[in-house]
Amino acid sequence: MVTSPSPCGRVGEGSKNKNMRKLKVTEMGRISAEEFQLADKNPLVVVLDHVRSLYNVGSVFRTADAMRLAGICLCGITATPPNVEIHKTALGAEDTVEWKYFKQTEDAVEWLRQEGYTIMAVEQCEGSTMLQNFTPDPQKKYAIIMGNEVKGVQQHIVDMADGCLEIPQFGTKHSMNVSVTAGMIIWDFMQKSYLHSC
């Protein structure tokens, strides 16, 4: 049985510490790749629907590792490991996080549905749910679909989803980087569901 650090982290530490000394790598409670494989995962999968930037792919791998997610589905033109460009931002997370490739994103959606996942597209849509108004059901497993940097999530994939999540935006650009958006959505799921007991 693997004993891994609490997902709650160092709760309360440093809140009144005036020094706030940066931690050394050896003090961070990092687990090994072997321990990661054996550890319980948070029931969230990221689906990358034709994401073209290998740096975005690597960044999502790194976030998925940090939050100990169940896995990633790489679809269509999305590149797969091993790849030097992915590794530049993943920093080895492509070797720890489980991933699966699908030529067609709809095949990934169907597979996840058969595995019991609730599918949420991350897109600006009519009838979408603003992220701050969404509360994940802690009894459910979720998959979030992130779209292409230019075209977003394909419409027929949005149509297959159980719902659509949208991050409100207030500037002249109503789009954000794929890996940034993925990080925001993943953290939202973490703090609303998986860290609720902390």
ROLO-595999 format. One line per 4 residues: their letters; for each residue x, y, z of N, C-alpha, C. Coordinates in steps of 0.02 Angstrom, whole numbers, padded with zeros to 5 digits, always signed. Layout:
! ROLO-595999
a = X Y Z X Y Z X Y Z ~ ...
! end
This chain:
! ROLO-595999
mvts = +00043 -00060 +00000 +00000 +00000 +00000 +00044 +00062 +00000 ~ +00031 +00107 -00047 +00072 +00168 -00052 +00043 +00222 -00007 ~ +00085 +00251 +00032 +00064 +00309 +00072 +00088 +00371 +00035 ~ +00041 +00410 +00010 +00060 +00470 -00027 +00037 +00531 +00011
pspc = +00066 +00588 -00005 +00048 +00649 +00031 -00026 +00664 +00025 ~ -00053 +00695 +00076 -00123 +00715 +00074 -00136 +00762 +00016 ~ -00192 +00754 -00020 -00208 +00801 -00074 -00221 +00871 -00046 ~ -00228 +00875 +00019 -00242 +00941 +00050 -00178 +00982 +00056
grvg = -00120 +00951 +00046 -00057 +00989 +00051 -00042 +01010 +00122 ~ -00006 +01064 +00129 +00014 +01089 +00195 -00038 +01138 +00219 ~ -00095 +01113 +00240 -00151 +01156 +00259 -00132 +01200 +00318 ~ -00142 +01265 +00310 -00133 +01312 +00365 -00062 +01334 +00377
egsk = -00013 +01297 +00349 +00056 +01315 +00361 +00073 +01379 +00324 ~ +00109 +01422 +00355 +00133 +01483 +00322 +00083 +01540 +00321 ~ +00022 +01528 +00344 -00028 +01581 +00339 -00010 +01642 +00381 ~ +00027 +01630 +00437 +00047 +01687 +00479 +00124 +01690 +00485
nknm = +00157 +01654 +00441 +00230 +01651 +00442 +00257 +01711 +00405 ~ +00291 +01755 +00441 +00318 +01816 +00410 +00377 +01800 +00365 ~ +00413 +01745 +00379 +00473 +01729 +00341 +00455 +01700 +00272 ~ +00406 +01655 +00270 +00384 +01621 +00209 +00443 +01597 +00167
rklk = +00486 +01558 +00197 +00544 +01529 +00162 +00521 +01481 +00107 ~ +00549 +01488 +00049 +00533 +01442 -00006 +00555 +01372 +00014 ~ +00514 +01323 -00004 +00530 +01254 +00011 +00583 +01227 -00036 ~ +00624 +01182 -00011 +00671 +01145 -00053 +00632 +01089 -00087
vtem = +00657 +01066 -00142 +00624 +01011 -00179 +00614 +00951 -00133 ~ +00662 +00938 -00090 +00658 +00880 -00045 +00605 +00888 +00009 ~ +00579 +00949 +00018 +00529 +00962 +00070 +00458 +00963 +00042 ~ +00449 +00953 -00022 +00384 +00962 -00054 +00339 +00901 -00051
gris = +00364 +00846 -00027 +00322 +00786 -00023 +00306 +00755 -00090 ~ +00351 +00764 -00138 +00341 +00736 -00204 +00345 +00660 -00201 ~ +00301 +00627 -00239 +00303 +00554 -00242 +00341 +00533 -00304 ~ +00365 +00471 -00303 +00402 +00445 -00361 +00353 +00425 -00416
aeef = +00380 +00414 -00476 +00339 +00392 -00532 +00305 +00326 -00515 ~ +00340 +00282 -00481 +00311 +00218 -00462 +00254 +00227 -00412 ~ +00263 +00271 -00364 +00210 +00285 -00315 +00150 +00318 -00350 ~ +00164 +00361 -00398 +00110 +00394 -00436 +00066 +00341 -00470
qlad = +00098 +00292 -00501 +00060 +00240 -00536 +00013 +00202 -00489 ~ +00035 +00192 -00427 -00005 +00153 -00379 -00055 +00195 -00340 ~ -00046 +00260 -00340 -00088 +00304 -00299 -00158 +00311 -00328 ~ -00207 +00325 -00285 -00275 +00339 -00307 -00274 +00402 -00350
knpl = -00314 +00401 -00403 -00318 +00458 -00448 -00384 +00495 -00439 ~ -00383 +00560 -00453 -00445 +00599 -00452 -00483 +00581 -00517 ~ -00549 +00568 -00510 -00588 +00541 -00567 -00605 +00594 -00620 ~ -00552 +00623 -00649 -00561 +00674 -00701 -00512 +00659 -00758
vvvl = -00539 +00659 -00819 -00500 +00647 -00879 -00504 +00709 -00923 ~ -00448 +00728 -00953 -00447 +00783 -01001 -00445 +00754 -01071 ~ -00489 +00778 -01115 -00491 +00758 -01185 -00465 +00817 -01226 ~ -00413 +00806 -01266 -00386 +00859 -01309 -00410 +00845 -01380
dhvr = -00456 +00887 -01404 -00489 +00880 -01469 -00451 +00920 -01522 ~ -00405 +00886 -01557 -00367 +00917 -01611 -00327 +00978 -01587 ~ -00292 +00971 -01531 -00249 +01025 -01505 -00183 +01022 -01544 ~ -00165 +01077 -01576 -00107 +01075 -01621 -00041 +01090 -01587
slyn = -00041 +01129 -01533 +00022 +01149 -01501 +00048 +01094 -01455 ~ +00108 +01071 -01470 +00139 +01019 -01428 +00155 +01046 -01359 ~ +00168 +01112 -01355 +00180 +01142 -01289 +00117 +01141 -01247 ~ +00060 +01153 -01278 -00004 +01148 -01241 -00016 +01077 -01217
vgsv = -00001 +01029 -01260 -00010 +00958 -01241 +00034 +00942 -01181 ~ +00097 +00962 -01184 +00143 +00949 -01129 +00122 +00983 -01065 ~ +00097 +01044 -01070 +00074 +01081 -01012 +00015 +01046 -00979 ~ -00031 +01020 -01019 -00089 +00984 -00991 -00065 +00921 -00956
frta = -00017 +00886 -00984 +00011 +00827 -00950 +00039 +00847 -00882 ~ +00075 +00902 -00879 +00106 +00923 -00816 +00054 +00940 -00763 ~ +00000 +00975 -00784 -00054 +00992 -00737 -00090 +00929 -00715 ~ -00101 +00882 -00762 -00135 +00820 -00745 -00095 +00780 -00694
damr = -00029 +00781 -00700 +00014 +00747 -00651 +00009 +00782 -00584 ~ +00014 +00849 -00584 +00012 +00887 -00521 -00053 +00875 -00483 ~ -00108 +00867 -00518 -00173 +00857 -00486 -00194 +00784 -00483 ~ -00147 +00740 -00504 -00157 +00668 -00501 -00222 +00645 -00534
lagi = -00231 +00666 -00597 -00292 +00650 -00634 -00290 +00578 -00660 ~ -00349 +00553 -00678 -00356 +00485 -00702 -00323 +00475 -00770 ~ -00320 +00527 -00812 -00288 +00519 -00876 -00305 +00573 -00926 ~ -00278 +00563 -00986 -00288 +00610 -01042 -00304 +00570 -01105
clcg = -00352 +00595 -01145 -00366 +00567 -01211 -00340 +00616 -01263 ~ -00297 +00593 -01307 -00267 +00633 -01360 -00302 +00615 -01425 ~ -00331 +00665 -01459 -00375 +00649 -01516 -00355 +00687 -01579 ~ -00363 +00653 -01636 -00353 +00685 -01701 -00281 +00705 -01712
itat = -00270 +00770 -01727 -00203 +00795 -01742 -00161 +00806 -01679 ~ -00190 +00796 -01621 -00153 +00805 -01558 -00095 +00756 -01557 ~ -00035 +00781 -01546 +00025 +00739 -01545 +00026 +00695 -01482 ~ +00064 +00641 -01486 +00069 +00594 -01431 +00143 +00586 -01410
ppnv = +00154 +00567 -01348 +00222 +00550 -01327 +00244 +00485 -01361 ~ +00309 +00473 -01365 +00364 +00517 -01344 +00375 +00572 -01396 ~ +00389 +00631 -01372 +00399 +00688 -01417 +00439 +00741 -01379 ~ +00492 +00765 -01410 +00537 +00813 -01378 +00500 +00877 -01360
eihk = +00456 +00901 -01405 +00419 +00964 -01393 +00370 +00956 -01334 ~ +00336 +00899 -01331 +00291 +00886 -01274 +00331 +00885 -01210 ~ +00388 +00852 -01212 +00430 +00844 -01152 +00454 +00911 -01124 ~ +00463 +00960 -01167 +00488 +01026 -01145 +00443 +01058 -01093
talg = +00377 +01047 -01099 +00331 +01075 -01049 +00305 +01023 -01001 ~ +00303 +00960 -01022 +00278 +00907 -00978 +00329 +00889 -00924 ~ +00393 +00896 -00940 +00447 +00882 -00893 +00443 +00811 -00864 ~ +00422 +00763 -00904 +00419 +00694 -00881 +00349 +00671 -00861
aedt = +00302 +00717 -00856 +00234 +00698 -00838 +00201 +00654 -00891 ~ +00227 +00657 -00952 +00201 +00614 -01005 +00217 +00540 -00991 ~ +00263 +00528 -00944 +00280 +00459 -00925 +00242 +00435 -00864 ~ +00208 +00481 -00829 +00171 +00461 -00769 +00096 +00460 -00780
vewk = +00070 +00507 -00817 -00003 +00512 -00828 -00024 +00463 -00882 ~ -00075 +00424 -00868 -00101 +00377 -00918 -00133 +00416 -00976 ~ -00121 +00394 -01036 -00151 +00426 -01094 -00171 +00374 -01146 ~ -00217 +00395 -01188 -00243 +00351 -01241 -00255 +00393 -01302
yfkq = -00238 +00368 -01361 -00248 +00405 -01423 -00309 +00379 -01461 ~ -00347 +00427 -01488 -00404 +00411 -01531 -00399 +00453 -01595 ~ -00405 +00421 -01652 -00403 +00458 -01715 -00463 +00506 -01719 ~ -00521 +00483 -01695 -00582 +00523 -01696 -00602 +00540 -01624
teda = -00616 +00603 -01611 -00634 +00623 -01543 -00699 +00590 -01521 ~ -00744 +00579 -01567 -00808 +00547 -01548 -00797 +00476 -01521 ~ -00744 +00442 -01543 -00729 +00376 -01516 -00706 +00382 -01443 ~ -00669 +00435 -01428 -00648 +00446 -01358 -00709 +00460 -01315
vewl = -00755 +00501 -01340 -00815 +00518 -01302 -00856 +00455 -01288 ~ -00864 +00413 -01339 -00903 +00351 -01330 -00869 +00304 -01281 ~ -00803 +00299 -01285 -00766 +00256 -01239 -00773 +00280 -01167 ~ -00766 +00346 -01157 -00773 +00374 -01090 -00843 +00364 -01063
rqeg = -00893 +00372 -01106 -00962 +00361 -01084 -00972 +00289 -01061 ~ -00944 +00242 -01099 -00949 +00172 -01079 -00913 +00158 -01013 ~ -00862 +00199 -00999 -00825 +00192 -00936 -00859 +00229 -00878 ~ -00916 +00260 -00892 -00956 +00291 -00839 -00941 +00364 -00827
ytim = -00909 +00398 -00874 -00892 +00468 -00866 -00949 +00514 -00890 ~ -00958 +00569 -00855 -01001 +00623 -00878 -00957 +00669 -00920 ~ -00980 +00686 -00980 -00939 +00722 -01028 -00958 +00796 -01029 ~ -00910 +00840 -01017 -00921 +00912 -01018 -00874 +00945 -01068
aveq = -00903 +00978 -01119 -00862 +01017 -01166 -00847 +01084 -01134 ~ -00787 +01110 -01146 -00768 +01176 -01121 -00770 +01222 -01182 ~ -00824 +01261 -01186 -00836 +01301 -01247 -00887 +01355 -01232 ~ -00886 +01407 -01273 -00936 +01460 -01268 -00996 +01440 -01312
cegs = -01050 +01422 -01279 -01108 +01395 -01315 -01173 +01427 -01288 ~ -01225 +01423 -01328 -01291 +01439 -01302 -01308 +01389 -01248 ~ -01331 +01412 -01192 -01351 +01367 -01138 -01294 +01338 -01098 ~ -01233 +01364 -01107 -01177 +01338 -01068 -01184 +01358 -00995
tmlq = -01151 +01321 -00951 -01150 +01337 -00880 -01087 +01374 -00863 ~ -01093 +01433 -00834 -01033 +01470 -00813 -00998 +01431 -00758 ~ -00932 +01430 -00762 -00893 +01387 -00717 -00909 +01399 -00644 ~ -00918 +01462 -00624 -00931 +01477 -00554 -00999 +01450 -00530
nftp = -01042 +01434 -00578 -01109 +01407 -00560 -01113 +01331 -00564 ~ -01057 +01300 -00581 -01056 +01227 -00590 -01029 +01193 -00528 ~ -01066 +01144 -00503 -01043 +01104 -00446 -01040 +01031 -00467 ~ -00981 +01003 -00473 -00975 +00933 -00492 -01007 +00888 -00438
dpqk = -01038 +00834 -00461 -01065 +00784 -00416 -01007 +00740 -00392 ~ -00992 +00738 -00328 -00935 +00699 -00304 -00942 +00624 -00315 ~ -01002 +00602 -00332 -01014 +00531 -00346 -01001 +00514 -00419 ~ -00987 +00564 -00461 -00978 +00552 -00533 -00905 +00560 -00554
kyai = -00890 +00527 -00610 -00826 +00537 -00643 -00838 +00584 -00702 ~ -00791 +00630 -00714 -00800 +00679 -00767 -00744 +00677 -00818 ~ -00761 +00695 -00879 -00712 +00708 -00932 -00726 +00777 -00959 ~ -00673 +00817 -00966 -00681 +00885 -00994 -00646 +00886 -01062
imgn = -00681 +00915 -01111 -00654 +00917 -01179 -00627 +00987 -01194 ~ -00563 +00991 -01210 -00531 +01053 -01229 -00521 +01052 -01304 ~ -00536 +01108 -01338 -00535 +01110 -01410 -00473 +01139 -01441 ~ -00472 +01137 -01507 -00419 +01165 -01549 -00409 +01240 -01535
evkg = -00347 +01262 -01540 -00330 +01331 -01524 -00367 +01383 -01566 ~ -00386 +01365 -01627 -00421 +01412 -01671 -00496 +01398 -01674 ~ -00513 +01335 -01684 -00583 +01316 -01696 -00621 +01295 -01634 ~ -00586 +01283 -01579 -00620 +01260 -01518 -00642 +01187 -01524
vqqh = -00689 +01169 -01481 -00717 +01101 -01482 -00763 +01095 -01542 ~ -00756 +01042 -01580 -00798 +01032 -01639 -00872 +01031 -01619 ~ -00915 +01059 -01661 -00986 +01064 -01645 -01017 +00995 -01633 ~ -00999 +00946 -01674 -01030 +00880 -01665 -01006 +00847 -01601
ivdm = -00948 +00867 -01576 -00924 +00842 -01511 -00961 +00878 -01455 ~ -00973 +00943 -01463 -01014 +00980 -01414 -01083 +00947 -01410 ~ -01111 +00928 -01468 -01177 +00897 -01469 -01178 +00830 -01432 ~ -01121 +00796 -01430 -01118 +00731 -01395 -01110 +00739 -01320
adgc = -01089 +00798 -01297 -01073 +00808 -01226 -01137 +00810 -01184 ~ -01128 +00798 -01119 -01184 +00801 -01071 -01197 +00873 -01049 ~ -01148 +00917 -01061 -01155 +00987 -01042 -01096 +01026 -01067 ~ -01100 +01091 -01059 -01048 +01136 -01083 -01029 +01185 -01028
leip = -00964 +01190 -01014 -00939 +01236 -00964 -00906 +01296 -00998 ~ -00917 +01354 -00970 -00888 +01415 -00998 -00857 +01457 -00942 ~ -00797 +01483 -00956 -00765 +01529 -00910 -00784 +01600 -00930 ~ -00815 +01639 -00887 -00833 +01707 -00906 -00771 +01749 -00920
qfgt = -00775 +01791 -00972 -00719 +01833 -00991 -00745 +01904 -01004 ~ -00703 +01953 -00991 -00727 +02022 -00990 -00687 +02070 -01033 ~ -00638 +02045 -01069 -00595 +02089 -01109 -00613 +02090 -01182 ~ -00567 +02114 -01223 -00578 +02116 -01295 -00567 +02048 -01326
khsm = -00530 +02005 -01293 -00518 +01937 -01317 -00561 +01888 -01277 ~ -00605 +01855 -01310 -00646 +01805 -01276 -00620 +01735 -01292 ~ -00556 +01727 -01281 -00524 +01662 -01288 -00462 +01662 -01246 ~ -00444 +01604 -01221 -00383 +01596 -01181 -00345 +01536 -01206
nvsv = -00281 +01534 -01189 -00239 +01477 -01207 -00269 +01412 -01181 ~ -00263 +01359 -01222 -00292 +01294 -01204 -00266 +01268 -01137 ~ -00200 +01272 -01127 -00173 +01243 -01066 -00191 +01286 -01005 ~ -00197 +01352 -01014 -00219 +01395 -00960 -00291 +01379 -00941
tagm = -00333 +01373 -00991 -00404 +01356 -00980 -00410 +01289 -00945 ~ -00372 +01240 -00969 -00374 +01173 -00938 -00354 +01177 -00864 ~ -00302 +01217 -00849 -00281 +01224 -00780 -00334 +01254 -00736 ~ -00369 +01304 -00763 -00423 +01336 -00724 -00480 +01287 -00711
iiwd = -00500 +01250 -00762 -00555 +01202 -00755 -00536 +01146 -00706 ~ -00475 +01120 -00715 -00452 +01065 -00671 -00451 +01088 -00598 ~ -00424 +01148 -00586 -00421 +01173 -00517 -00492 +01183 -00489 ~ -00537 +01207 -00531 -00606 +01216 -00508 -00637 +01150 -00486
fmqk = -00626 +01097 -00526 -00650 +01031 -00506 -00617 +01009 -00441 ~ -00552 +01020 -00435 -00516 +00999 -00375 -00544 +01032 -00313 ~ -00550 +01098 -00315 -00570 +01133 -00254 -00644 +01125 -00238 ~ -00685 +01110 -00288 -00757 +01100 -00274 -00774 +01028 -00253
sylh = -00734 +00980 -00277 -00752 +00911 -00263 -00699 +00873 -00224 ~ -00639 +00871 -00252 -00590 +00825 -00226 -00554 +00851 -00164 ~ -00555 +00916 -00152 -00523 +00944 -00093 -00574 +00968 -00041 ~ -00637 +00948 -00051 -00691 +00974 -00008 -00684 +00955 +00065
sc = -00647 +00901 +00079 -00639 +00879 +00149 -00580 +00912 +00184 ~ -00541 +00952 +00146 -00481 +00983 +00176 -00499 +01041 +00221
! end
